[in-house]
C-alpha cells in the first residue's frame, strides 16, 4: 500500500464528526484547475487597505508626508490626495510606484486615477507602463500585452478612474506602475489592482521556442517572460499556462483581437525519434492526479495530435528515476477540432515534471497545459542523494485505458503495481511508438475523398460544356455592334485589368508593389495576362493601394519600364478613394474591393438627371438593344438571393418613390452614383443622400462585392463618420443611400471661409478650426477602435454640415477638382502622395499609424484654410525624395516637415510633428489626438448667428434650416 492510500485509510477511521468530514473534503477538493480568468477580478486591497502602507513604496515622492506612496490608493482622499513623484514624467520611465503582494497573485486588471485634491488637483497620468517580479524571475520584467505594446492608456482627467484589462494576465508577487508621458509633465496617481490568488504552484516551465510556419505564421510563445537563450526558454511562464485556449483554426490566431493562442513546433527529426520536451518546475513536492493538454488536430494542414506522450517525475530536477507514464491517443483523421487530451497520473509524486511528446505529423501545436494536483504529505529526498537501485525497480508496465474526455482509447504505462487498475506485464521500449504509414482508416478516407473529387471534376466539366453551349447560342442571337469599341449592355471592359507593377525611381530605390487598375478597351491586354496578374496573392502586411484612376480619354498606354512619372494632365481626374477597409492584420482571407463613392462639393447646384442620360463609361451603339441577354432574364434566383441578403443586414428599406435623384456625379465600379433627396412617408424630414445604384444586369461577382461593401459600411455607427441611410431592394436596380452633408467637402468649405480672401463672407476663429480637427479625430478614433484603415484621410474626404458638424467620408469628387492632389504612376493610378506616410510610399504598409500621419497633414490643411496643397513649393519628385530621407534615417540629411502655420499654437504644431515621426509606434494614437484637441479647445462654444443678423457672431440663436451661417 502506497503512502497516499495509507493517508486516505487513516482519515477514513478518524472521521467522527460532520465538521471533520467537511474539512477533509476541502483538503482533497483543492486540486489545481486551469486558470479561470472569469472569476479572477477581485480587488487586491489598495482601496480597502488590505495592502499595508509599508508594502507600498516608490522611487521618489514630491513630499513624502503629503503625497507619499501610501496615499496612492484609488478613490481615497487623504492629505495630498495621491502619490506624486518628485520629478516630472517623460518617456524615460524613471519613476515608479511599487506594490508588494508577498505571495504570487494573478493580476488581470489595473485601475488608475489622478489627484483630485477636493477639486484643486490638476495632475493625472495619460499613459503608464507596468513591471512585475516573482521569485523565479529574480528581476523586474516589463509587461507587454498580446500586441507587444508596453504603454497602457491611463486617465483623461483627475476624477474619473480608468480600468485596463491585462491580456495576457500578470503572474507576480510585486508590481510596479510606471507613469509615462510623450511630453514632460507633472503626474500624480492613485491605483488599484485586480486579480486572484495564484493556485497550482507552477513556478516556471522550460522548453524550446516555437517555430515559424512559412513566411507569415510565427507560432512562438510570445508572452513568455523568462530567459530566451538561443532557441531555448527557461525560468518563465507564458502562453501555455495563461488560461486561454487556441481557436479551431490555428491561423485565426493571426487575426484574433484577443492575442495569440497556439505555440507550434516543427518536426526536424528523422522518423520522429526526437520528441518535444517540456520541463515544469513547481514550488514544492506535489501529488499529481492528471494533466490536460489542449492540442490542435488540423491534419489536412500537417498538424496532428502527438503520437505518444511520456511523463517523468523528479524531486530534485536532475534525475528522473522510475518508469515513465506513457500515453498513446488514437489517431483521429475525421474531425479537425482541437483535442483536450487528459492523461491520468495516478498520484505520482514530484516537484519537477518532464513531458515528452512524440510526433505524429510535421507540426505539433499546443495552446494550454494544466495539472490537477495538491501538495504532497511527508518528507522527500532528492534523488541525487539516494543509492542507485537495480533496474528491476524501474521496470515499465502497460495498461490500456479509455480517456473519457477525448473519447479515444489509449495506452497508459505506469510503474506502480499497487494502483487499482488492470496492469499488463509487457515492457515498453525507449523508442517511441511509430504510427503506421498507411492505416486502414486512412486508406478508406483517402478512397472516399478521391471519389468525391472525381465526381466533382466530372460535374464541373459538364457545367463548363453547358455554359459554353449557352454562350455560343447567345452570340448567335445578338447582332454585332456597329462601332468597334461599343459594348453590349452589362459588359465591362478593362484596358489594363488588375495587376502588380514594381516602380523604380530616379533616386535608385525600389517603390513598393502596388495595385493598378483602369478602365478602357479590352483589347489592350490579353486574357492570359489578366489571368496571371489576378492570380497573385497579397502578403499579409503588404497593404495594397485602393486608389484607382484613369484618363477619361485614355487609350491603351504602354509601359515605360516601370519608372515613376508624374502626370500633369488635368484630364486624368476620375479617382476612386479607398473604401474603409479593415486592417490586413485582422482580415482572414477576405479580398475587399475599393469603394467608389463620389460626391460634388457645391451642394446648391442640383439638376434633374434626364432619363436619356448616357453612361460615358459604358458606351454602346445606337442600334444595340437595351434588353439584357437571355442569360440575365432567367437569373431570378440570383435576384432573390442578393435581395434577401441585403435585407438581412437590417437596414431601413426605402420605397422607390421616396428617393428622388437630383444629379449624376460619377460612375463607380458597380454602377452609377447620384446626389439625391430622401424623404420618409411618415415624416416631413428630407435628407440629401449619395445614391449608389447597382447595374441592372450586374454579374454575380459584382453583386457579392456590392453586398460586402454595404455590409461593411452598415457597421460604421459614429457621429463623425458618414452612415448608410437605407436600401432599395424591392426591384432591380438595387441602390444604397449614404449620408451627404449640405456644405460639401471640408477643403472647399475652408477656402470659401479663408480669412485672407477678400471675397470671404464668413470668418472662422481658431476655436472653430480646432473644433473641426477634434471632430475628425473623434471619427478616426472610432475607426481605429474597429481596426479600420482609411488610407486617404484629407480635407477633401471630409464633409461639412451646418453648425460646423464634420463627418469623415469614403468617397471623393469625381469632377476632376482634386486631380492635382494625386500622383500618377504611368497614367493609370493616383496616390495622395503628399498625405501619405513614408512607409506607405516605400514599403506599401498601411495601418492606423499611417492614418495618424495623414491626420497631421489634415490639421495643417485646416490651420492654413487649404490655401495650398502640402509642400506647395515641392514637386512630386521632391516630395518622394523628402520621404526617402526617413526611409534611409540619415541624420546628415534630415526629413523636412511641413512649415509652422500662421497663428498655430506651439503645442498643436508639436502634436503635428509627433504624427510625422519615423517610427510609427512613436506616433500618438487617435485617442490621444482627440483628447489633446478637446482639452486644448475646452472653453470653445460653437456659436451660430441669427439668420437675420449675419454679422453678429456672438449670438446663440438657432440658425434657419434653409440658410447656413458659413456660406
MOZIMO-V636003 format. One record per pair of residues at least 12 apart in sequence whose C-alpha atoms are under 6 Angstrom apart, sorted by the first residue. I is the first residue (numbers start at 1). J is the second residue. D is the distance in Angstrom with one decimal. If there is no record, write none. Layout:
# MOZIMO-V636003
i=I j=J d=D
i=I j=J d=D
This chain:
# MOZIMO-V636003
i=31 j=372 d=5.4
i=31 j=373 d=5.0
i=31 j=374 d=5.3
i=32 j=200 d=4.9
i=32 j=372 d=4.6
i=32 j=373 d=5.3
i=34 j=370 d=5.5
i=35 j=243 d=4.6
i=40 j=195 d=4.8
i=40 j=196 d=5.0
i=41 j=194 d=5.3
i=41 j=195 d=4.8
i=42 j=194 d=5.2
i=42 j=195 d=5.3
i=43 j=193 d=5.9
i=43 j=194 d=4.3
i=44 j=193 d=5.9
i=44 j=194 d=5.5
i=46 j=73 d=5.3
i=46 j=192 d=5.4
i=47 j=73 d=5.4
i=47 j=74 d=5.6
i=53 j=70 d=5.0
i=55 j=99 d=5.9
i=55 j=100 d=5.1
i=56 j=70 d=5.7
i=56 j=98 d=5.7
i=56 j=99 d=4.8
i=57 j=69 d=5.6
i=57 j=98 d=5.1
i=58 j=96 d=5.6
i=58 j=97 d=4.4
i=58 j=98 d=5.7
i=59 j=95 d=5.5
i=59 j=96 d=5.4
i=60 j=85 d=5.3
i=60 j=86 d=5.6
i=61 j=84 d=5.7
i=61 j=85 d=4.3
i=61 j=86 d=4.7
i=62 j=84 d=5.8
i=62 j=85 d=5.2
i=62 j=86 d=3.9
i=66 j=79 d=5.6
i=66 j=80 d=5.0
i=67 j=80 d=5.1
i=67 j=82 d=5.6
i=67 j=83 d=4.8
i=67 j=84 d=5.6
i=68 j=83 d=5.2
i=69 j=83 d=5.0
i=71 j=83 d=5.6
i=72 j=189 d=6.0
i=72 j=190 d=4.1
i=72 j=191 d=6.0
i=73 j=190 d=4.8
i=73 j=191 d=5.3
i=74 j=190 d=4.6
i=74 j=191 d=4.9
i=74 j=192 d=5.8
i=81 j=115 d=5.7
i=81 j=117 d=5.2
i=82 j=115 d=5.3
i=82 j=189 d=5.6
i=82 j=190 d=5.4
i=83 j=188 d=5.4
i=83 j=189 d=5.4
i=84 j=188 d=4.3
i=88 j=185 d=5.4
i=88 j=186 d=4.8
i=89 j=184 d=5.5
i=89 j=185 d=5.4
i=90 j=180 d=6.0
i=90 j=181 d=4.9
i=90 j=183 d=5.9
i=90 j=184 d=4.8
i=91 j=180 d=5.4
i=91 j=181 d=5.2
i=91 j=182 d=5.6
i=93 j=180 d=5.9
i=96 j=177 d=5.5
i=96 j=178 d=4.4
i=97 j=176 d=5.4
i=97 j=177 d=5.2
i=98 j=175 d=5.7
i=98 j=176 d=4.3
i=99 j=174 d=5.7
i=99 j=175 d=5.5
i=100 j=174 d=4.6
i=101 j=173 d=5.1
i=101 j=174 d=5.7
i=102 j=173 d=5.6
i=103 j=173 d=5.2
i=104 j=172 d=5.1
i=104 j=173 d=4.3
i=104 j=198 d=5.8
i=105 j=171 d=5.7
i=105 j=172 d=5.6
i=105 j=173 d=6.0
i=105 j=196 d=5.9
i=105 j=197 d=4.6
i=105 j=198 d=4.7
i=106 j=170 d=5.7
i=106 j=171 d=4.6
i=106 j=195 d=5.3
i=106 j=196 d=5.3
i=106 j=197 d=6.0
i=106 j=198 d=5.4
i=107 j=169 d=5.7
i=107 j=170 d=5.0
i=107 j=194 d=5.7
i=107 j=195 d=4.3
i=108 j=166 d=5.1
i=108 j=169 d=4.8
i=108 j=194 d=5.9
i=108 j=195 d=5.1
i=109 j=164 d=5.5
i=109 j=165 d=4.5
i=109 j=166 d=5.3
i=109 j=193 d=6.0
i=109 j=194 d=5.0
i=110 j=163 d=5.7
i=110 j=164 d=5.4
i=110 j=192 d=6.0
i=110 j=193 d=4.6
i=111 j=162 d=5.5
i=111 j=163 d=4.2
i=111 j=191 d=5.5
i=111 j=192 d=5.0
i=112 j=161 d=5.6
i=112 j=162 d=5.4
i=112 j=190 d=5.6
i=112 j=191 d=4.5
i=113 j=161 d=4.6
i=113 j=189 d=5.7
i=113 j=190 d=4.9
i=114 j=158 d=4.2
i=114 j=188 d=5.7
i=114 j=189 d=4.9
i=115 j=158 d=5.4
i=115 j=188 d=5.7
i=116 j=158 d=5.1
i=116 j=159 d=5.5
i=123 j=187 d=4.9
i=123 j=188 d=5.2
i=124 j=158 d=5.6
i=124 j=187 d=5.1
i=124 j=188 d=5.2
i=125 j=154 d=5.8
i=125 j=155 d=5.9
i=125 j=187 d=5.6
i=126 j=154 d=4.5
i=126 j=155 d=4.9
i=127 j=152 d=5.5
i=127 j=153 d=4.6
i=127 j=154 d=4.5
i=127 j=180 d=5.3
i=128 j=151 d=5.7
i=128 j=152 d=5.4
i=128 j=178 d=5.4
i=128 j=179 d=4.2
i=128 j=180 d=4.6
i=129 j=151 d=5.2
i=129 j=152 d=5.9
i=129 j=178 d=4.9
i=130 j=143 d=5.4
i=130 j=176 d=5.6
i=130 j=177 d=5.0
i=130 j=178 d=5.9
i=131 j=143 d=5.5
i=131 j=175 d=5.8
i=131 j=176 d=5.0
i=132 j=172 d=6.0
i=132 j=174 d=5.5
i=132 j=175 d=4.3
i=133 j=172 d=5.4
i=133 j=174 d=5.1
i=134 j=172 d=4.9
i=134 j=173 d=5.2
i=145 j=167 d=5.5
i=146 j=167 d=6.0
i=146 j=259 d=4.8
i=201 j=282 d=5.3
i=201 j=283 d=5.2
i=202 j=282 d=4.3
i=203 j=281 d=5.7
i=203 j=282 d=5.2
i=204 j=235 d=5.3
i=204 j=236 d=4.7
i=204 j=237 d=5.3
i=204 j=281 d=5.4
i=205 j=279 d=5.4
i=205 j=280 d=4.4
i=205 j=281 d=6.0
i=206 j=233 d=5.3
i=206 j=234 d=4.2
i=206 j=278 d=5.8
i=206 j=279 d=5.2
i=207 j=232 d=5.9
i=207 j=233 d=5.4
i=207 j=278 d=4.8
i=208 j=231 d=5.6
i=208 j=232 d=4.3
i=208 j=233 d=5.8
i=209 j=231 d=5.3
i=209 j=232 d=5.6
i=210 j=263 d=5.8
i=210 j=264 d=5.1
i=210 j=265 d=5.0
i=211 j=264 d=6.0
i=211 j=265 d=5.0
i=219 j=263 d=5.0
i=219 j=264 d=5.0
i=220 j=263 d=5.4
i=221 j=239 d=5.9
i=221 j=263 d=5.6
i=223 j=238 d=4.9
i=223 j=239 d=5.9
i=224 j=237 d=5.3
i=224 j=238 d=3.8
i=225 j=237 d=5.9
i=240 j=367 d=5.5
i=240 j=368 d=4.3
i=240 j=369 d=5.7
i=241 j=368 d=5.8
i=245 j=261 d=5.9
i=245 j=367 d=5.4
i=245 j=368 d=6.0
i=246 j=261 d=4.2
i=246 j=262 d=5.4
i=246 j=367 d=5.5
i=248 j=337 d=5.8
i=255 j=585 d=5.6
i=255 j=586 d=4.1
i=261 j=367 d=5.5
i=262 j=366 d=5.6
i=262 j=367 d=4.5
i=263 j=365 d=5.6
i=263 j=366 d=5.4
i=263 j=367 d=5.9
i=264 j=364 d=5.6
i=264 j=365 d=4.2
i=265 j=363 d=5.8
i=265 j=364 d=5.4
i=266 j=363 d=4.8
i=267 j=362 d=5.2
i=267 j=363 d=6.0
i=272 j=359 d=5.4
i=275 j=356 d=5.8
i=275 j=357 d=5.3
i=275 j=358 d=4.5
i=276 j=356 d=5.6
i=276 j=357 d=5.1
i=277 j=355 d=5.7
i=277 j=356 d=4.6
i=278 j=354 d=5.8
i=278 j=355 d=5.3
i=279 j=353 d=5.9
i=279 j=354 d=4.4
i=280 j=352 d=5.6
i=280 j=353 d=5.1
i=281 j=352 d=4.8
i=282 j=351 d=5.3
i=284 j=351 d=5.6
i=285 j=350 d=5.1
i=285 j=351 d=4.2
i=285 j=376 d=5.9
i=286 j=349 d=5.8
i=286 j=350 d=5.6
i=286 j=374 d=5.6
i=286 j=375 d=4.3
i=286 j=376 d=4.5
i=287 j=347 d=5.3
i=287 j=348 d=5.7
i=287 j=349 d=4.7
i=287 j=373 d=5.5
i=287 j=374 d=5.5
i=287 j=375 d=5.9
i=287 j=376 d=5.0
i=288 j=345 d=5.9
i=288 j=347 d=4.9
i=288 j=348 d=5.4
i=288 j=373 d=4.3
i=289 j=345 d=5.0
i=289 j=346 d=5.5
i=289 j=347 d=5.0
i=289 j=372 d=5.4
i=289 j=373 d=5.5
i=290 j=343 d=5.5
i=290 j=344 d=4.3
i=290 j=345 d=4.7
i=290 j=371 d=6.0
i=290 j=372 d=5.2
i=291 j=342 d=5.8
i=291 j=343 d=5.4
i=291 j=370 d=5.8
i=291 j=371 d=4.4
i=292 j=341 d=5.6
i=292 j=342 d=4.5
i=292 j=369 d=5.6
i=292 j=370 d=5.3
i=293 j=340 d=5.6
i=293 j=341 d=5.1
i=293 j=369 d=4.7
i=294 j=339 d=5.8
i=294 j=340 d=4.4
i=294 j=366 d=5.8
i=294 j=367 d=5.8
i=294 j=368 d=5.2
i=295 j=338 d=5.7
i=295 j=339 d=5.4
i=295 j=365 d=5.7
i=295 j=366 d=4.4
i=296 j=338 d=4.4
i=296 j=365 d=5.5
i=297 j=336 d=5.1
i=297 j=338 d=5.4
i=298 j=336 d=4.8
i=302 j=362 d=5.5
i=302 j=363 d=5.9
i=303 j=363 d=4.7
i=303 j=364 d=5.8
i=304 j=361 d=5.7
i=306 j=358 d=5.6
i=306 j=359 d=5.2
i=306 j=360 d=5.2
i=307 j=358 d=5.6
i=307 j=359 d=5.6
i=307 j=360 d=4.7
i=308 j=327 d=5.6
i=308 j=328 d=4.5
i=308 j=357 d=6.0
i=308 j=358 d=5.2
i=309 j=326 d=5.6
i=309 j=327 d=5.1
i=309 j=356 d=5.6
i=309 j=357 d=4.6
i=310 j=324 d=5.9
i=310 j=325 d=5.5
i=310 j=326 d=4.4
i=310 j=355 d=5.7
i=310 j=356 d=5.0
i=311 j=324 d=5.3
i=311 j=325 d=5.1
i=311 j=354 d=5.6
i=311 j=355 d=4.6
i=312 j=324 d=5.0
i=312 j=353 d=5.8
i=312 j=354 d=5.0
i=313 j=350 d=5.3
i=313 j=352 d=5.8
i=313 j=353 d=4.8
i=314 j=350 d=4.9
i=314 j=352 d=5.1
i=315 j=350 d=4.9
i=315 j=351 d=5.0
i=315 j=382 d=5.3
i=316 j=382 d=4.9
i=317 j=352 d=5.5
i=322 j=394 d=4.6
i=323 j=394 d=5.1
i=323 j=396 d=5.2
i=323 j=415 d=5.2
i=325 j=413 d=4.8
i=325 j=414 d=4.8
i=326 j=412 d=5.1
i=326 j=413 d=4.6
i=327 j=411 d=5.2
i=327 j=412 d=4.7
i=328 j=410 d=4.9
i=328 j=411 d=5.1
i=329 j=410 d=4.7
i=330 j=408 d=5.8
i=330 j=409 d=6.0
i=341 j=406 d=5.9
i=396 j=415 d=5.5
i=396 j=427 d=5.4
i=396 j=428 d=6.0
i=397 j=413 d=5.3
i=397 j=414 d=5.7
i=397 j=425 d=5.3
i=397 j=426 d=5.7
i=397 j=427 d=5.5
i=398 j=412 d=5.8
i=398 j=413 d=4.1
i=398 j=424 d=5.1
i=399 j=411 d=5.6
i=399 j=412 d=4.9
i=399 j=413 d=5.7
i=399 j=423 d=5.2
i=399 j=424 d=5.6
i=400 j=412 d=5.6
i=481 j=621 d=5.9
i=482 j=621 d=6.0
i=486 j=619 d=5.4
i=486 j=620 d=4.5
i=486 j=621 d=5.7
i=487 j=619 d=6.0
i=487 j=620 d=4.9
i=490 j=697 d=5.4
i=493 j=520 d=5.8
i=493 j=521 d=5.8
i=493 j=522 d=5.0
i=494 j=519 d=4.5
i=494 j=520 d=5.0
i=494 j=521 d=5.8
i=494 j=522 d=5.1
i=495 j=519 d=5.6
i=495 j=520 d=4.5
i=495 j=521 d=4.5
i=495 j=522 d=4.8
i=495 j=524 d=5.0
i=496 j=525 d=5.8
i=497 j=517 d=5.9
i=497 j=530 d=5.8
i=498 j=516 d=5.6
i=498 j=517 d=5.0
i=499 j=515 d=5.9
i=499 j=516 d=5.7
i=499 j=533 d=4.6
i=500 j=514 d=5.7
i=500 j=515 d=5.3
i=501 j=513 d=5.8
i=503 j=562 d=4.8
i=503 j=563 d=5.2
i=503 j=564 d=5.9
i=504 j=563 d=4.9
i=505 j=563 d=5.7
i=505 j=564 d=5.6
i=511 j=842 d=5.1
i=512 j=842 d=5.4
i=512 j=843 d=5.3
i=512 j=844 d=5.3
i=514 j=544 d=5.7
i=514 j=545 d=5.8
i=515 j=544 d=5.8
i=515 j=545 d=5.6
i=517 j=548 d=5.9
i=518 j=550 d=5.3
i=518 j=828 d=6.0
i=524 j=556 d=5.2
i=542 j=844 d=5.6
i=542 j=845 d=5.7
i=543 j=844 d=5.5
i=543 j=845 d=5.2
i=543 j=846 d=5.6
i=546 j=578 d=4.7
i=546 j=594 d=5.4
i=547 j=576 d=5.5
i=547 j=577 d=5.3
i=547 j=578 d=5.7
i=547 j=830 d=5.9
i=548 j=575 d=5.6
i=548 j=576 d=5.2
i=548 j=829 d=5.2
i=549 j=574 d=5.5
i=549 j=575 d=4.5
i=549 j=828 d=5.8
i=549 j=829 d=4.6
i=549 j=830 d=5.5
i=550 j=572 d=5.8
i=550 j=574 d=5.9
i=550 j=828 d=5.4
i=551 j=572 d=4.2
i=564 j=825 d=5.6
i=565 j=825 d=5.8
i=566 j=824 d=5.3
i=567 j=824 d=5.4
i=573 j=816 d=4.0
i=573 j=819 d=4.8
i=574 j=814 d=5.4
i=576 j=596 d=5.0
i=577 j=811 d=5.5
i=577 j=812 d=6.0
i=578 j=594 d=5.2
i=578 j=595 d=5.5
i=579 j=594 d=4.9
i=579 j=595 d=4.2
i=579 j=810 d=5.9
i=580 j=790 d=5.1
i=581 j=788 d=5.5
i=581 j=789 d=5.7
i=582 j=787 d=5.7
i=582 j=788 d=4.1
i=582 j=789 d=6.0
i=583 j=787 d=5.4
i=583 j=788 d=5.3
i=583 j=789 d=5.8
i=596 j=668 d=5.1
i=597 j=811 d=4.1
i=598 j=811 d=4.7
i=598 j=812 d=4.8
i=598 j=813 d=5.0
i=598 j=814 d=5.8
i=599 j=813 d=4.9
i=600 j=813 d=5.5
i=601 j=744 d=4.2
i=601 j=745 d=5.4
i=602 j=744 d=5.9
i=603 j=742 d=5.8
i=603 j=744 d=5.9
i=606 j=662 d=5.8
i=606 j=663 d=5.8
i=607 j=662 d=5.5
i=607 j=663 d=5.3
i=608 j=662 d=4.5
i=608 j=663 d=5.5
i=609 j=663 d=5.4
i=643 j=729 d=5.7
i=651 j=726 d=5.5
i=652 j=726 d=4.7
i=653 j=726 d=5.7
i=653 j=727 d=5.1
i=653 j=728 d=5.9
i=654 j=726 d=6.0
i=654 j=727 d=5.6
i=654 j=728 d=5.2
i=658 j=678 d=5.9
i=658 j=679 d=5.4
i=659 j=677 d=5.9
i=659 j=678 d=4.8
i=660 j=676 d=5.4
i=660 j=677 d=5.1
i=661 j=676 d=4.2
i=662 j=675 d=5.6
i=662 j=676 d=4.9
i=663 j=675 d=5.2
i=666 j=814 d=5.8
i=670 j=694 d=5.4
i=671 j=693 d=5.4
i=671 j=694 d=4.7
i=671 j=695 d=5.0
i=672 j=693 d=5.4
i=673 j=691 d=5.6
i=673 j=692 d=4.7
i=674 j=690 d=5.8
i=674 j=691 d=5.0
i=675 j=689 d=6.0
i=675 j=690 d=4.8
i=676 j=688 d=5.9
i=676 j=689 d=5.2
i=677 j=689 d=5.9
i=688 j=740 d=5.5
i=689 j=737 d=5.9
i=689 j=738 d=5.4
i=689 j=739 d=4.9
i=689 j=740 d=4.6
i=690 j=737 d=5.6
i=690 j=738 d=5.0
i=690 j=740 d=5.8
i=691 j=736 d=5.7
i=691 j=737 d=4.6
i=692 j=735 d=5.5
i=692 j=736 d=5.3
i=693 j=734 d=5.9
i=693 j=735 d=4.3
i=694 j=733 d=5.6
i=694 j=734 d=5.4
i=694 j=735 d=6.0
i=695 j=733 d=5.9
i=696 j=732 d=5.7
i=696 j=733 d=4.6
i=720 j=779 d=4.7
i=720 j=807 d=4.2
i=721 j=779 d=5.7
i=721 j=807 d=4.8
i=721 j=808 d=4.7
i=722 j=739 d=5.5
i=722 j=807 d=5.8
i=722 j=809 d=5.5
i=723 j=738 d=5.9
i=723 j=739 d=5.5
i=724 j=738 d=4.4
i=725 j=737 d=5.4
i=725 j=738 d=5.3
i=741 j=800 d=5.8
i=741 j=801 d=5.0
i=742 j=801 d=5.2
i=743 j=800 d=5.3
i=743 j=801 d=5.4
i=744 j=799 d=5.3
i=744 j=800 d=5.9
i=745 j=796 d=5.5
i=745 j=798 d=5.5
i=745 j=799 d=4.2
i=746 j=795 d=5.2
i=746 j=796 d=5.8
i=746 j=798 d=5.4
i=746 j=799 d=5.3
i=746 j=800 d=5.9
i=747 j=795 d=5.0
i=747 j=796 d=5.1
i=747 j=866 d=5.8
i=750 j=865 d=4.9
i=751 j=865 d=5.7
i=751 j=866 d=6.0
i=754 j=865 d=5.7
i=762 j=966 d=5.7
i=767 j=940 d=5.9
i=774 j=930 d=5.5
i=774 j=933 d=5.5
i=777 j=926 d=5.9
i=777 j=930 d=5.1
i=778 j=930 d=5.8
i=781 j=926 d=4.9
i=781 j=927 d=5.5
i=789 j=847 d=5.8
i=789 j=848 d=5.5
i=793 j=854 d=5.8
i=794 j=858 d=5.4
i=797 j=809 d=5.5
i=797 j=812 d=5.8
i=802 j=964 d=5.9
i=835 j=854 d=5.1
i=837 j=850 d=5.4
i=837 j=853 d=5.7
i=838 j=883 d=5.3
i=849 j=920 d=5.7
i=852 j=915 d=5.9
i=853 j=915 d=5.0
i=853 j=916 d=5.4
i=856 j=912 d=4.7
i=856 j=915 d=5.6
i=882 j=895 d=6.0
i=943 j=956 d=5.5
i=944 j=956 d=5.6
i=946 j=959 d=5.6
i=947 j=959 d=5.7
i=947 j=960 d=5.9
